[in-house]
């Protein structure tokens, strides 16, 4: 854990000690949307830390927009802040990447894509000749994109990288510009966080299926989960291609994605995504900045009673998270507006020091 994040967690915990017990817990609403809600008090949970947490959040300025906790397929906590509510769609930012990884699994299962190890050129049918020709580009596979290891000069966390996302957003043709990037490494050798690779993944799904990514996601994922309200957009003021748009969803629907992953792709008795794919996508394949990474899903470690607990986590700038802990049957969803600041790591402190001690082994 880096020093700045550690200091943030220590500051958060110290303020909790002085929080007054003014928060009043209420059971999440039963909206007849497929979520079964339950009352913490009825279940016998110790709510002391929960009261301290939400009392503090009610008293202080922060950029948390929603906090949801699902345990044993029951929605137990649902709180909204800063003018957000149960019906408001939220920009998921890079959490959209993790959903794209699930969509690739569906596309393979449906036969639109043969294999995750196929070269991307098999499905991207209309690129112009590259401005930076390199035989290694022919070796880039779908798996390399999913593990951020294409070898292209694409690193969002390096401002000098030609493929850094903010630079690409200014270009006329994002897809061609990305494919024209020079190669910095052999495919599969090094992983750097590259948003353009996720956009190529969406385009591969689109070209292979003959549908826009929106149409594909609605037919094969959202409709199956009973998700009816989604939007696709982007903060760029330019005309953004379909494959470049991000998802906007409600936190409750985001929790459905978490439940689907927790249940290995099964929803209400129907296998939406193959079990093997969900396990493969959420199992470490590489590391980015020392953190285990699968197919657009992170493995984030927490501690509970001196035991390491792994969360299969989707992350997005600003504090958008789906944290799935299979061994404890826990799903936590957070949305927020702490863009480009360390404040967006606050949900990790909440999980480590509030939710795990409260809901861990019970």
Long-range contacts (C-beta under 8 A, 24 or more apart in sequence): 4-342, 5-342, 5-345, 5-348, 8-342, 8-343, 8-345, 8-346, 8-349, 9-345, 9-348, 9-349, 9-352, 9-353, 12-346, 12-349, 12-353, 13-349, 13-353, 15-56, 15-60, 16-49, 16-52, 16-53, 16-56, 16-353, 19-52, 19-53, 19-55, 19-56, 19-59, 20-55, 20-59, 21-51, 21-52, 21-55, 22-55, 22-58, 22-59, 23-50, 23-51, 23-52, 23-53, 23-54, 23-55, 23-58, 25-50, 25-51, 25-54, 28-68, 28-75, 28-76, 28-77, 28-78, 29-78, 29-86, 31-86, 31-252, 33-226, 33-252, 34-226, 34-256, 35-75, 35-252, 35-255, 36-73, 36-74, 36-75, 37-74, 37-75, 37-76, 37-78, 38-74, 38-75, 38-76, 39-76, 40-76, 40-77, 43-76, 44-362, 45-76, 45-358, 45-359, 45-362, 46-358, 47-358, 49-353, 49-354, 49-357, 49-358, 50-77, 50-354, 50-358, 52-354, 53-350, 53-354, 54-79, 57-81, 62-338, 62-343, 62-346, 63-318, 63-319, 63-336, 63-337, 63-338, 63-341, 63-343, 63-344, 64-319, 64-334, 64-335, 64-336, 64-338, 64-346, 64-347, 65-90, 65-319, 65-335, 65-336, 65-337, 66-90, 66-251, 66-333, 66-334, 66-335, 66-336, 67-332, 67-333, 67-334, 67-347, 67-350, 68-251, 68-252, 68-254, 68-255, 68-331, 68-332, 68-333, 68-334, 69-330, 69-331, 69-332, 69-355, 69-359, 70-255, 70-258, 70-259, 70-330, 70-331, 70-332, 70-333, 71-328, 71-329, 71-330, 71-331, 71-359, 72-329, 73-259, 73-329, 75-252, 75-255, 76-359, 78-251, 78-252, 80-251, 82-337, 84-335, 86-250, 86-251, 86-252, 87-250, 88-250, 89-229, 89-230, 89-231, 89-248, 89-249, 89-250, 90-248, 90-249, 90-250, 90-251, 90-254, 90-320, 90-335, 91-233, 91-235, 91-246, 91-248, 91-316, 91-318, 91-320, 92-246, 92-247, 92-248, 92-249, 92-254, 92-316, 92-320, 92-335, 93-246, 93-316, 93-317, 93-318, 93-320, 94-195, 94-198, 94-314, 94-315, 94-316, 94-317, 94-320, 95-247, 95-254, 95-314, 95-315, 95-316, 95-320, 95-321, 95-322, 96-198, 96-246, 96-247, 96-316, 97-195, 97-198, 97-296, 97-314, 98-257, 98-296, 98-297, 98-314, 98-315, 98-322, 99-217, 99-221, 99-247, 99-257, 99-314, 100-198, 100-201, 100-202, 100-205, 100-213, 100-296, 101-146, 101-201, 101-281, 101-294, 101-295, 101-296, 101-297, 102-221, 102-257, 102-260, 102-261, 102-273, 102-277, 102-278, 102-281, 103-202, 103-205, 103-213, 103-216, 103-217, 103-220, 103-221, 104-142, 104-146, 104-201, 104-204, 104-205, 104-295, 105-265, 105-273, 105-274, 105-277, 105-278, 105-281, 106-216, 106-220, 106-221, 106-272, 106-273, 107-205, 107-208, 107-209, 107-216, 108-277, 109-273, 109-274, 109-277, 110-209, 110-220, 112-205, 112-208, 112-209, 113-142, 113-204, 113-205, 113-208, 115-142, 116-141, 116-142, 116-143, 116-146, 117-141, 117-142, 117-143, 118-142, 120-144, 120-145, 120-200, 120-204, 123-204, 123-207, 123-208, 124-175, 124-179, 124-200, 124-203, 124-204, 124-207, 125-207, 127-175, 127-176, 127-179, 128-176, 130-179, 130-180, 131-180, 132-180, 132-181, 132-182, 132-183, 134-182, 134-183, 136-183, 136-186, 136-187, 137-179, 137-183, 139-186, 139-187, 140-187, 141-187, 141-188, 142-201, 142-204, 143-188, 143-285, 143-295, 144-187, 144-188, 144-197, 145-197, 145-198, 145-200, 145-201, 145-204, 146-197, 146-201, 146-281, 146-285, 146-294, 146-295, 146-296, 147-188, 147-191, 147-285, 147-286, 147-293, 147-294, 147-295, 148-191, 148-192, 148-193, 148-194, 148-197, 148-286, 148-288, 148-293, 149-185, 149-187, 149-188, 149-189, 149-190, 149-191, 149-192, 149-286, 150-187, 150-194, 150-197, 151-183, 151-184, 151-185, 151-186, 151-187, 151-188, 151-189, 151-190, 152-178, 152-181, 152-182, 152-183, 152-184, 152-194, 152-196, 152-197, 153-181, 153-182, 153-183, 153-184, 154-178, 154-181, 154-192, 154-194, 154-196, 154-197, 155-192, 155-193, 155-194, 156-192, 156-193, 156-194, 156-195, 157-192, 157-193, 157-289, 158-192, 161-192, 163-194, 163-196, 165-195, 165-196, 168-195, 168-196, 169-236, 169-238, 170-238, 174-199, 174-241, 174-244, 175-199, 175-200, 175-203, 175-241, 175-243, 191-286, 191-287, 191-288, 191-293, 192-288, 193-288, 193-289, 198-296, 199-243, 199-244, 200-243, 202-242, 202-243, 202-244, 203-241, 203-243, 206-242, 206-243, 212-242, 212-243, 213-242, 213-243, 213-245, 214-242, 214-245, 220-272, 221-272, 224-267, 224-270, 224-272, 225-253, 225-256, 225-257, 225-260, 225-267, 225-272, 226-256, 227-253, 227-256, 229-253, 251-333, 251-335, 254-322, 254-333, 254-335, 255-322, 255-331, 255-333, 257-314, 257-322, 258-322, 258-323, 258-324, 258-331, 258-332, 258-333, 259-331, 261-312, 261-322, 261-324, 262-324, 262-326, 262-329, 262-331, 282-312, 282-324, 300-348, 302-351, 302-352, 302-356, 303-352, 303-356, 304-328, 304-356, 304-357, 304-360, 304-361, 305-360, 305-361, 309-356, 309-360, 311-351, 317-344, 318-344, 319-343, 319-344, 319-346, 319-347, 321-347, 323-347, 323-351, 328-356, 328-359, 328-360, 328-361, 330-355, 330-359
